[in-house]
Structure formats: structure tokens, C-alpha cells
Amino acid sequence: MEEKEMRCPWCGGSLEKGLLRGGTYCFVRDGTESPLLYGYFKTQIEGEGYVAFFNWKKFPPAYACRSCRKIILPY
């Protein structure tokens, strides 16, 4: 089955498919204190004001728009 080309939701341009590689990433909502993260046995932890990824074993798919300089990470 052919994969549909993904388009940037900001500019409509083409997105490059790849992987997010690294150790640990955490999105923390504005106004939320950074959490102490002790979930290294999991690959993802969600809390009231944050989403944390521990992806040293499995790298999640991500999409980059070179025009907007944004990366989209579905989770």
C-alpha cells in the first residue's frame, strides 16, 4: 500500500518523514513546573501539564517541515 504524502498544517508544504532520535524529551506546558521524571522503564508518561518520551529503545516517527522549521511528533 502506498503511503500518502504528508503536508505541513502551517504552510501546506511537503513534510519529510524520519525518526526522533535521542535520550529523553519532555514537553512542559507554559505555567507548569517541570516534573521530576522517574519512569525510565516506560517509553511515554503523560501528566497534567506534560508529556515525556523516553525513546532510547524505540525511536518514534516524526515529520519535519524545512520551510516552517517545525517538527511534528505524533504520540
C-alpha positions, 0 to 999 in steps of 0.5 A: 500500500502506498503511503500518502504524502504528508503536508505541513498544517502551517504552510501546506508544504511537503513534510519529510518523514524520519525518526526522533532520535535521542535520550529523553524529551519532555514537553512542559506546558507554559505555567507548569513546573517541570516534573521530576521524571522517574519512569525510565522503564516506560517509553511515554508518561503523560501528566497534567501539564506534560508529556515525556518520551523516553525513546532510547529503545524505540525511536518514534516517527516524526515529520519535519517541515524545512520551510516552517522549521517545525517538527511534528511528533505524533504520540 
